[in-house]
């Protein structure tokens, strides 16, 4: 039972060093058990890297896991019936249910929780409290500074909702935040990890729930290795102020040492990887950048750099064009592959799709590394249109949002003609307008054409009749409304139509769109099922139901798997895990984007968090800590390429406003 740190600066070859060491051990001891635990988004990349390094190009007794996957393995080993994991959408629905139930008991947050986005903020706060192992009672106690203080009253409301959430999910669901803590209580009952060798790689820190689990792992594993990014000559322990670049790394080391000591484990001397054969061993400029970036008393590079460039562009489009020309030129002239490039930007949500579209227009295969919103998908438009038809009383926009989804059984020509008639006849909104016969003639619609439009109206109202009948009744529940919506989806054979579109995209070779259509039906039906399961018994007005649907659909995301190995990865500075690239193109390095502006406070203000911290309650990093965290991620990103770093910024944003350099 010993803890080993593998340390070195970014690009020194720490991961390769420990992977080769584990592979060697696994070959020497084929009956031994070896585990590499990485963040969820690292698992596939790590498996590929281990297979590539292994002489046999397979890893029979080495397993790559995230903490959640490890939990499922252990639960399966000891025969514990695992409850379903509650995803973010389910959490939001439960929080909404508790708010409705407790609204008369809330002291100060009732008005706040009616605002748009407040339910999601409350869900995020509950997730944070669970990650940091803070119970409702502990949270309320930590906020009791003054009996009449606003924070104390706010904490009582939060604790009330948090306690209601905990009571609701008890013996029904687990949250992702619960998994490490539950696993820590049962892991010693399993032989799965006993006498194994474990590697922790890709982490920049651990929350208390994970540390509790790691402490239990120390008691049953033979050796635990942790890969830590530390500058040359930096020590794993000792005083470190927050403004030092490797503060997060030392904090992580300190927390692991404390956990190991609590478990009675031996702390071995750190294994230092100096980078002699690392990423920058043949690139003096990038090696200099790594050694001096964000350091005190940083040296100046006296020569004109050839492998580091900064480009000032007029706007985002010019930045994208510069990236396109760079990639195409080097692929053509230097025999580069597309996978040798990676694009990182601080505003992936704003410009990610724009970059990807332009790249593909120019023949550059690209993969956007983020879960995609699906608001433009026809099924989303179908559902939103159907719900808005009720809440907006057959408004022009809602009716034609529904029809233009293409899933309601009307052809484009029929919809165009019907829309022209509605506009010509001045039919703006009102169920009665659609329930009454359309006989009015206009300049473009004589009696025959008006009669044809009336036939289309009858077809629409016949389709919607069972659905609108349910919503017209008083005192209907969420279950009633959800069932009526589902039956409308079924009557239009939406699943069949989506399958046909999926097959068409597959035939055209559009893998991304094919994957979207393959997933969308299940994602939405799962959401409706969860809505019915959690809030089904609640009485709900049409407007409230519309808000529930809107919140749910807006938060739906679909993940994609890269369709090819040879493509440019487009990612952000925190989530994306980029490896083995030669050129990094770092776009939109502008003030407020890099580093990212700290978001406005959620349910708890910055002042509230300061008071709670003073009362010894550990929570997620505050604005100051978040700023230092972003700086560390910037360091990691600017040191991922082996040959070249291209930085660009823009002088005007997409709205035409001036944009300052970072």
Legacy VTK file of the C-alpha trace (Angstrom):
# vtk DataFile Version 3.0
C-alpha trace
ASCII
DATASET POLYDATA
POINTS 662 float
0.000 0.000 0.000
1.984 2.959 -1.254
1.377 6.253 -3.036
3.703 7.247 -5.880
3.681 10.634 -7.593
4.881 10.886 -11.197
5.701 14.543 -11.737
6.981 16.754 -14.510
6.025 19.799 -16.562
3.501 19.718 -19.391
4.954 17.875 -22.365
7.642 16.040 -20.386
6.183 12.594 -21.143
4.676 11.747 -17.726
1.725 9.784 -19.098
3.868 7.860 -21.566
6.363 7.064 -18.793
3.741 5.611 -16.456
1.889 3.808 -19.272
5.094 2.087 -20.393
5.844 1.196 -16.786
2.384 -0.308 -16.245
2.581 -2.213 -19.541
5.958 -3.644 -18.512
4.590 -4.710 -15.128
1.490 -6.245 -16.739
3.663 -8.334 -19.069
5.881 -9.508 -16.200
2.831 -10.398 -14.101
0.038 -11.528 -16.473
-2.146 -12.509 -13.510
-1.829 -9.072 -11.913
-4.553 -6.449 -12.000
-3.815 -2.986 -13.394
-6.193 -0.066 -13.635
-5.814 3.361 -15.235
-8.450 5.770 -13.871
-8.990 8.926 -15.938
-11.743 11.547 -16.417
-14.726 10.218 -18.394
-13.801 12.011 -21.617
-10.276 10.537 -21.492
-11.180 6.854 -21.477
-11.242 6.084 -25.206
-8.099 8.126 -25.945
-6.231 6.402 -23.099
-7.275 2.945 -24.285
-6.002 3.750 -27.781
-2.703 5.053 -26.401
-2.116 1.995 -24.220
-2.896 -0.366 -27.102
-0.492 1.545 -29.367
2.311 1.351 -26.772
1.806 -2.316 -25.851
4.083 -4.703 -27.817
1.107 -6.981 -28.508
-1.173 -3.966 -29.218
-3.753 -5.224 -26.722
-4.296 -4.720 -22.992
-5.632 -7.931 -21.493
-4.949 -7.213 -17.812
-5.006 -3.401 -17.927
-8.393 -1.743 -17.595
-9.129 1.928 -18.353
-11.957 3.344 -16.254
-13.529 6.541 -14.998
-14.714 6.710 -11.385
-18.309 6.029 -12.465
-17.353 3.028 -14.605
-15.284 1.701 -11.716
-18.367 1.947 -9.510
-20.476 -0.146 -11.901
-17.758 -2.827 -12.012
-17.586 -3.027 -8.224
-21.373 -2.972 -7.786
-21.600 -5.820 -10.298
-18.848 -7.748 -8.528
-20.541 -7.664 -5.117
-24.035 -8.111 -6.535
-25.348 -4.765 -5.353
-28.443 -3.783 -7.278
-27.527 -0.429 -8.729
-30.294 2.174 -8.792
-30.630 4.220 -11.996
-28.381 7.263 -12.285
-30.344 10.497 -12.410
-29.124 12.742 -15.221
-29.263 16.558 -15.137
-32.696 16.697 -16.754
-34.159 14.409 -14.097
-32.576 16.520 -11.359
-34.131 19.670 -12.784
-37.579 18.101 -12.903
-37.302 16.926 -9.292
-36.106 20.363 -8.179
-39.090 21.915 -9.984
-41.442 19.465 -8.256
-39.978 20.288 -4.817
-40.247 24.034 -5.478
-43.921 23.638 -6.364
-44.537 21.545 -3.255
-42.624 23.825 -0.849
-43.483 27.228 -2.313
-45.572 28.243 0.716
-42.685 27.388 3.087
-40.016 29.422 1.297
-38.881 32.569 3.123
-36.929 34.597 0.546
-36.381 32.541 -2.628
-39.946 32.095 -3.897
-39.692 35.034 -6.310
-36.142 34.177 -7.374
-37.090 30.610 -8.249
-39.792 31.779 -10.658
-37.195 33.423 -12.904
-35.935 31.825 -16.069
-32.907 29.609 -15.426
-33.321 29.579 -11.646
-34.287 25.884 -11.500
-31.094 24.952 -13.329
-29.059 27.097 -10.910
-30.676 25.382 -7.935
-29.959 21.992 -9.492
-26.310 22.979 -9.966
-26.039 24.153 -6.361
-27.452 20.861 -5.052
-24.979 18.943 -7.242
-22.141 21.068 -5.853
-23.199 20.450 -2.249
-23.355 16.709 -2.885
-19.903 16.722 -4.531
-18.476 18.414 -1.468
-20.313 16.030 0.894
-22.375 18.802 2.500
-25.713 17.684 3.926
-28.761 19.999 4.098
-28.290 20.288 7.864
-24.581 21.120 7.603
-25.272 23.759 4.992
-27.972 25.443 7.051
-25.782 25.355 10.179
-22.795 26.937 8.388
-24.974 29.865 7.292
-26.302 30.637 10.775
-24.135 33.703 11.387
-26.969 35.970 12.482
-30.450 34.765 13.254
-32.086 37.364 10.994
-29.470 37.544 8.250
-30.483 37.225 4.602
-27.948 34.436 4.125
-29.443 32.454 6.994
-32.956 32.767 5.522
-31.655 31.920 2.047
-29.810 28.897 3.451
-33.004 27.680 5.122
-34.803 27.813 1.761
-31.949 26.030 -0.013
-31.790 23.378 2.702
-35.569 22.893 2.477
-35.371 22.226 -1.273
-32.177 20.159 -0.920
-33.775 18.012 1.814
-36.890 17.552 -0.327
-34.677 16.494 -3.229
-32.816 13.972 -1.052
-36.066 12.554 0.347
-37.523 12.161 -3.145
-34.579 10.245 -4.637
-33.999 8.041 -1.567
-34.162 4.366 -2.608
-35.195 5.423 -6.140
-32.227 7.053 -7.843
-28.547 7.822 -7.513
-26.939 10.994 -8.771
-23.493 10.993 -10.392
-22.274 12.931 -7.344
-23.457 10.120 -5.018
-21.561 7.356 -6.798
-18.020 7.910 -5.384
-19.326 8.258 -1.827
-21.476 5.116 -2.047
-18.634 3.204 -3.681
-16.278 4.193 -0.861
-18.569 2.390 1.626
-18.666 -0.914 -0.265
-15.398 -1.120 -2.191
-13.621 -3.202 0.467
-16.312 -5.890 0.092
-15.115 -6.555 -3.450
-11.970 -8.346 -4.618
-11.993 -6.336 -7.831
-9.299 -3.839 -6.771
-7.546 -5.855 -4.061
-3.748 -6.032 -4.497
-4.026 -4.138 -7.785
-1.880 -1.366 -9.239
-3.797 1.820 -9.982
-2.854 4.890 -12.002
-4.670 8.226 -11.641
-4.011 10.313 -14.745
-5.530 13.429 -16.326
-6.806 14.980 -13.087
-6.063 18.500 -11.851
-7.821 18.003 -8.511
-10.373 15.922 -6.619
-13.582 16.888 -4.821
-14.127 15.534 -1.270
-16.405 12.692 -2.452
-13.632 11.411 -4.744
-11.009 11.809 -2.010
-13.076 9.670 0.368
-13.128 6.968 -2.302
-9.390 7.248 -3.007
-8.680 6.930 0.724
-10.541 3.612 0.728
-8.654 2.524 -2.401
-5.350 3.090 -0.564
-6.360 0.429 1.967
-6.903 -2.330 -0.618
-4.625 -1.565 -3.584
-0.965 -2.554 -3.740
0.294 0.625 -5.422
-1.349 3.869 -6.479
0.398 6.161 -8.966
-0.794 9.719 -9.538
0.408 11.754 -12.526
0.881 15.420 -11.561
1.832 18.420 -13.693
4.590 20.329 -11.878
7.252 22.613 -13.281
10.886 21.615 -13.353
12.355 21.862 -9.860
8.924 22.288 -8.213
8.178 20.204 -5.117
4.935 18.381 -4.427
4.644 19.778 -0.904
5.379 23.035 0.858
3.759 26.449 0.943
2.181 27.654 -2.269
0.133 30.802 -2.802
-2.931 30.775 -5.051
-1.276 32.965 -7.660
1.459 30.406 -8.332
0.955 28.442 -11.544
1.152 24.985 -9.950
-0.934 25.783 -6.872
-3.705 23.398 -8.009
-1.194 20.584 -8.485
0.238 21.050 -4.986
-3.260 21.184 -3.524
-4.046 17.881 -5.224
-0.820 16.317 -3.945
-1.507 17.555 -0.416
-5.028 16.126 -0.381
-3.799 12.745 -1.689
-0.982 12.616 0.885
-3.479 13.319 3.669
-5.789 10.567 2.380
-2.854 8.135 2.112
-1.723 8.935 5.659
-5.261 8.394 6.973
-5.206 4.975 5.285
-1.782 4.107 6.696
-0.124 4.028 3.262
3.535 4.687 2.525
4.370 7.874 0.602
7.113 6.994 -1.870
9.611 9.488 -3.267
8.226 11.183 -6.376
9.290 9.876 -9.760
10.325 12.950 -11.755
10.095 12.944 -15.545
12.470 15.642 -16.771
11.353 15.733 -20.407
14.644 14.781 -22.056
12.680 12.822 -24.651
9.480 14.788 -24.198
7.301 16.822 -26.504
9.673 19.805 -26.770
13.008 17.991 -26.833
13.535 19.113 -30.446
11.775 22.480 -30.274
13.676 25.145 -28.336
10.967 27.798 -28.742
8.122 25.737 -27.296
10.436 24.408 -24.597
11.218 28.036 -23.650
7.499 28.854 -23.674
6.721 25.990 -21.286
9.507 26.974 -18.870
8.552 30.671 -18.726
4.797 30.889 -19.292
3.015 32.474 -16.298
6.189 32.228 -14.176
7.658 34.787 -11.813
10.849 36.359 -13.216
10.143 34.883 -16.633
12.951 35.287 -19.164
12.549 36.954 -22.565
13.144 35.100 -25.802
15.672 37.212 -27.667
15.336 35.706 -31.143
12.476 36.039 -33.626
10.313 32.941 -33.075
9.463 30.753 -36.047
7.140 28.313 -34.284
5.043 30.767 -32.266
2.892 33.361 -34.023
0.298 35.948 -32.994
-2.157 37.228 -35.620
-4.402 40.263 -35.164
-7.521 39.814 -37.350
-10.337 42.179 -38.222
-13.057 39.773 -37.067
-13.841 36.138 -36.295
-14.375 35.288 -39.973
-10.882 36.485 -40.803
-9.506 34.350 -37.967
-11.277 31.303 -39.381
-10.004 32.018 -42.899
-6.442 32.328 -41.583
-6.806 28.936 -39.883
-8.217 27.388 -43.073
-5.332 28.679 -45.183
-2.781 27.529 -42.607
-4.139 23.986 -42.475
-4.595 23.569 -46.231
-1.141 24.993 -46.979
0.647 22.691 -44.548
-1.322 19.614 -45.595
-0.372 20.379 -49.193
3.239 21.505 -48.745
4.466 19.713 -45.612
2.616 16.421 -46.058
0.747 16.954 -42.793
-2.395 15.051 -41.819
-5.512 16.834 -40.618
-5.190 15.080 -37.261
-1.898 16.939 -36.723
-3.914 20.137 -36.096
-6.176 21.165 -33.234
-8.215 24.353 -32.874
-8.974 25.702 -29.409
-11.244 28.647 -28.698
-12.648 30.199 -25.554
-16.090 30.788 -27.081
-16.851 27.341 -28.484
-20.600 27.792 -28.020
-20.560 30.968 -30.128
-18.091 30.108 -32.888
-17.659 26.305 -32.822
-20.315 25.600 -35.452
-19.076 28.521 -37.575
-15.531 27.114 -37.583
-16.708 23.588 -38.359
-18.967 24.690 -41.220
-16.225 26.764 -42.867
-13.664 23.986 -42.466
-15.963 21.459 -44.132
-16.804 23.911 -46.949
-13.063 24.030 -47.661
-12.604 20.257 -47.542
-11.150 20.089 -44.036
-12.737 17.256 -41.998
-13.452 18.523 -38.494
-14.898 17.224 -35.235
-16.553 19.627 -32.792
-15.747 18.374 -29.290
-18.897 19.251 -27.402
-22.370 17.942 -26.825
-24.628 19.603 -29.345
-27.971 21.288 -28.620
-30.701 19.936 -30.865
-33.138 22.843 -30.968
-33.176 22.917 -34.764
-34.034 19.227 -35.106
-37.463 18.647 -36.744
-38.760 16.640 -33.775
-37.950 19.506 -31.398
-39.750 21.922 -33.717
-42.698 19.516 -33.901
-43.046 19.340 -30.100
-42.448 23.030 -29.479
-44.959 23.943 -32.161
-47.554 21.554 -30.728
-47.133 22.889 -27.188
-47.124 26.524 -28.353
-50.336 25.955 -30.338
-52.040 25.462 -26.966
-50.205 28.090 -24.905
-50.377 30.729 -27.670
-53.936 29.878 -28.783
-53.166 28.814 -32.356
-50.903 31.769 -33.110
-49.552 32.056 -36.647
-46.004 31.288 -35.444
-46.931 28.206 -33.419
-49.098 26.626 -36.130
-46.463 26.957 -38.812
-43.602 25.981 -36.489
-45.518 22.718 -36.044
-46.255 22.277 -39.755
-42.783 23.302 -40.961
-41.198 20.596 -38.815
-42.011 18.357 -41.774
-43.355 15.647 -39.474
-47.051 16.550 -39.382
-47.972 14.853 -42.674
-48.199 17.949 -44.870
-46.069 18.516 -47.972
-44.034 21.714 -48.428
-46.376 22.877 -51.186
-49.434 22.336 -48.967
-47.810 24.277 -46.115
-46.772 27.137 -48.416
-50.292 27.451 -49.822
-51.882 27.248 -46.392
-49.500 29.886 -45.007
-50.224 32.223 -47.905
-53.962 31.842 -47.317
-53.637 32.509 -43.563
-51.681 35.683 -44.268
-54.042 36.816 -47.020
-57.148 36.146 -44.905
-55.662 37.895 -41.857
-55.855 34.839 -39.593
-53.402 35.796 -36.852
-54.430 33.571 -33.935
-57.357 31.913 -32.176
-58.583 28.333 -31.956
-62.006 29.421 -33.181
-60.474 30.666 -36.439
-59.178 27.145 -37.118
-62.339 25.430 -35.878
-64.543 27.469 -38.273
-64.724 26.799 -42.009
-62.429 28.812 -44.259
-64.688 30.245 -46.947
-63.252 33.730 -47.377
-61.916 34.503 -50.826
-59.032 36.854 -51.576
-57.277 38.146 -54.672
-55.123 35.018 -54.868
-57.660 32.530 -53.518
-60.963 32.040 -55.336
-63.744 29.791 -54.026
-62.115 26.605 -55.319
-58.752 27.415 -53.797
-60.358 28.559 -50.525
-62.256 25.236 -50.410
-58.950 23.397 -50.879
-57.444 25.371 -47.987
-60.463 24.482 -45.874
-59.776 20.804 -46.601
-56.214 21.297 -45.315
-57.598 23.043 -42.224
-59.906 20.088 -41.549
-56.982 17.694 -41.938
-54.945 19.702 -39.398
-57.773 19.959 -36.865
-58.599 16.263 -37.196
-54.948 15.464 -36.449
-54.907 17.787 -33.410
-58.395 16.977 -32.071
-57.500 14.385 -29.368
-54.488 16.468 -28.334
-56.343 19.792 -28.024
-59.282 18.106 -26.284
-56.993 17.008 -23.438
-55.475 20.461 -23.027
-58.884 22.137 -23.050
-60.009 20.197 -19.968
-59.572 21.738 -16.533
-57.547 20.145 -13.728
-55.461 17.927 -15.982
-52.143 16.598 -14.697
-48.677 16.530 -16.229
-49.336 12.850 -16.960
-52.464 13.686 -18.978
-50.715 16.325 -21.035
-47.570 14.240 -21.603
-49.680 11.280 -22.713
-51.621 13.460 -25.175
-48.367 14.812 -26.608
-46.933 11.308 -26.949
-50.065 10.091 -28.726
-49.757 13.005 -31.173
-46.149 11.951 -31.867
-47.313 8.381 -32.444
-50.203 9.380 -34.702
-47.795 11.275 -36.976
-45.390 8.304 -37.133
-42.524 10.573 -36.142
-40.153 7.699 -35.327
-40.633 6.144 -38.767
-40.000 9.481 -40.505
-36.833 10.085 -38.477
-35.560 6.599 -39.365
-36.072 7.327 -43.050
-34.139 10.594 -42.742
-31.386 8.827 -40.802
-31.033 6.256 -43.614
-30.824 9.068 -46.189
-28.021 10.829 -44.298
-26.169 7.525 -43.932
-26.413 6.936 -47.678
-25.071 10.447 -48.293
-22.133 9.818 -45.931
-23.210 12.533 -43.476
-22.245 10.640 -40.305
-22.865 13.508 -37.869
-26.432 14.142 -39.053
-27.044 10.402 -39.223
-25.954 10.064 -35.560
-28.182 12.990 -34.552
-31.282 11.415 -36.103
-30.368 8.010 -34.662
-30.390 9.420 -31.118
-32.991 12.184 -31.095
-36.177 10.106 -30.793
-34.926 8.123 -27.797
-33.562 11.254 -26.097
-36.901 13.063 -26.355
-39.053 10.063 -25.402
-36.777 9.475 -22.389
-37.315 13.100 -21.396
-41.104 12.786 -21.699
-41.032 9.530 -19.723
-38.964 11.168 -16.982
-41.327 14.148 -16.955
-44.289 11.802 -16.503
-42.499 9.707 -13.882
-41.421 12.625 -11.705
-44.168 15.221 -12.172
-46.977 13.075 -13.561
-49.337 13.512 -10.594
-48.892 17.294 -10.434
-51.793 19.437 -11.633
-50.403 21.800 -14.212
-51.768 24.637 -16.342
-51.048 24.857 -20.047
-48.585 27.717 -19.606
-46.695 25.878 -16.852
-46.517 22.749 -19.025
-45.180 24.824 -21.907
-42.412 26.169 -19.647
-41.521 22.652 -18.490
-41.243 21.443 -22.079
-39.240 24.498 -23.100
-36.757 24.124 -20.217
-36.391 20.422 -20.932
-35.864 20.702 -24.675
-33.472 23.643 -24.300
-31.174 21.610 -22.082
-31.090 18.470 -24.247
-27.669 17.689 -25.699
-26.450 14.915 -27.971
-22.902 13.606 -27.926
-21.085 12.460 -31.049
-18.185 10.119 -31.686
-15.522 11.253 -34.195
-16.337 9.769 -37.585
-12.686 9.522 -38.620
-9.219 9.541 -37.094
-7.888 12.009 -39.641
-9.739 15.205 -38.804
-9.132 18.509 -37.053
-10.402 18.608 -33.477
-12.171 21.825 -32.453
-12.409 22.190 -28.677
-12.290 24.496 -25.665
-9.642 25.076 -23.007
-11.232 23.095 -20.159
-13.247 20.140 -21.405
-11.338 19.033 -24.489
-8.579 16.482 -24.085
-6.154 17.039 -26.933
-3.112 14.836 -27.486
-0.531 14.133 -30.163
-0.982 17.257 -32.267
1.809 19.124 -34.040
0.097 22.496 -34.501
-2.240 24.254 -32.091
-4.391 27.060 -33.489
-5.619 29.124 -30.530
-8.427 31.421 -31.700
-10.343 34.337 -30.167
-7.728 35.222 -27.565
-9.684 38.313 -26.594
-10.510 40.013 -23.343
-13.497 38.353 -21.692
-13.021 35.179 -23.734
-9.482 34.139 -22.750
-9.567 34.059 -19.810
-13.325 33.654 -19.691
-15.313 36.252 -17.783
-16.493 34.885 -14.464
-20.212 34.162 -14.692
-22.671 36.057 -12.568
-23.515 34.562 -9.208
-26.059 31.793 -8.976
-28.353 31.171 -6.026
-25.416 31.944 -3.710
-23.612 35.253 -4.208
-19.828 35.620 -3.927
-20.341 37.285 -0.540
-22.439 34.320 0.617
-19.675 31.934 -0.396
-17.085 33.965 1.496
-19.132 33.743 4.696
-19.599 29.981 4.265
-15.868 29.517 3.641
-15.082 31.478 6.802
-17.387 29.067 8.630
-15.252 26.139 7.408
-17.643 24.960 4.709
-15.735 23.849 1.610
-17.451 24.596 -1.686
-16.439 24.949 -5.339
-13.800 27.561 -6.253
-14.890 31.183 -6.055
-14.205 33.839 -8.740
-10.580 34.392 -7.682
-9.818 30.666 -7.589
-11.615 30.206 -10.906
-9.357 32.826 -12.490
-6.222 30.955 -11.362
-7.742 27.684 -12.522
-8.303 29.128 -16.009
-4.683 30.273 -16.091
-3.492 26.729 -15.343
-5.689 25.357 -18.148
-4.262 28.008 -20.465
-0.770 26.752 -19.621
-1.812 23.167 -20.372
-3.373 24.153 -23.709
-0.501 26.319 -24.895
1.870 23.405 -24.315
-0.015 20.587 -26.066
1.469 21.021 -29.549
4.871 19.562 -30.375
5.862 21.862 -33.243
3.892 25.089 -33.521
1.485 27.390 -31.656
-0.571 29.896 -33.658
-2.486 32.474 -31.598
-5.061 34.853 -33.047
-7.473 37.510 -31.819
-10.032 39.806 -33.460
-10.704 43.542 -33.308
-14.498 43.353 -33.697
-16.916 40.693 -32.469
-19.764 39.102 -34.448
-22.114 41.972 -33.593
-19.627 44.557 -34.910
-18.610 45.862 -31.480
-14.967 46.481 -30.662
-13.079 43.632 -29.001
-9.881 44.088 -27.001
-6.953 41.701 -27.060
-6.553 39.456 -24.031
LINES 1 663
662 0 1 2 3 4 5 6 7 8 9 10 11 12 13 14 15 16 17 18 19 20 21 22 23 24 25 26 27 28 29 30 31 32 33 34 35 36 37 38 39 40 41 42 43 44 45 46 47 48 49 50 51 52 53 54 55 56 57 58 59 60 61 62 63 64 65 66 67 68 69 70 71 72 73 74 75 76 77 78 79 80 81 82 83 84 85 86 87 88 89 90 91 92 93 94 95 96 97 98 99 100 101 102 103 104 105 106 107 108 109 110 111 112 113 114 115 116 117 118 119 120 121 122 123 124 125 126 127 128 129 130 131 132 133 134 135 136 137 138 139 140 141 142 143 144 145 146 147 148 149 150 151 152 153 154 155 156 157 158 159 160 161 162 163 164 165 166 167 168 169 170 171 172 173 174 175 176 177 178 179 180 181 182 183 184 185 186 187 188 189 190 191 192 193 194 195 196 197 198 199 200 201 202 203 204 205 206 207 208 209 210 211 212 213 214 215 216 217 218 219 220 221 222 223 224 225 226 227 228 229 230 231 232 233 234 235 236 237 238 239 240 241 242 243 244 245 246 247 248 249 250 251 252 253 254 255 256 257 258 259 260 261 262 263 264 265 266 267 268 269 270 271 272 273 274 275 276 277 278 279 280 281 282 283 284 285 286 287 288 289 290 291 292 293 294 295 296 297 298 299 300 301 302 303 304 305 306 307 308 309 310 311 312 313 314 315 316 317 318 319 320 321 322 323 324 325 326 327 328 329 330 331 332 333 334 335 336 337 338 339 340 341 342 343 344 345 346 347 348 349 350 351 352 353 354 355 356 357 358 359 360 361 362 363 364 365 366 367 368 369 370 371 372 373 374 375 376 377 378 379 380 381 382 383 384 385 386 387 388 389 390 391 392 393 394 395 396 397 398 399 400 401 402 403 404 405 406 407 408 409 410 411 412 413 414 415 416 417 418 419 420 421 422 423 424 425 426 427 428 429 430 431 432 433 434 435 436 437 438 439 440 441 442 443 444 445 446 447 448 449 450 451 452 453 454 455 456 457 458 459 460 461 462 463 464 465 466 467 468 469 470 471 472 473 474 475 476 477 478 479 480 481 482 483 484 485 486 487 488 489 490 491 492 493 494 495 496 497 498 499 500 501 502 503 504 505 506 507 508 509 510 511 512 513 514 515 516 517 518 519 520 521 522 523 524 525 526 527 528 529 530 531 532 533 534 535 536 537 538 539 540 541 542 543 544 545 546 547 548 549 550 551 552 553 554 555 556 557 558 559 560 561 562 563 564 565 566 567 568 569 570 571 572 573 574 575 576 577 578 579 580 581 582 583 584 585 586 587 588 589 590 591 592 593 594 595 596 597 598 599 600 601 602 603 604 605 606 607 608 609 610 611 612 613 614 615 616 617 618 619 620 621 622 623 624 625 626 627 628 629 630 631 632 633 634 635 636 637 638 639 640 641 642 643 644 645 646 647 648 649 650 651 652 653 654 655 656 657 658 659 660 661
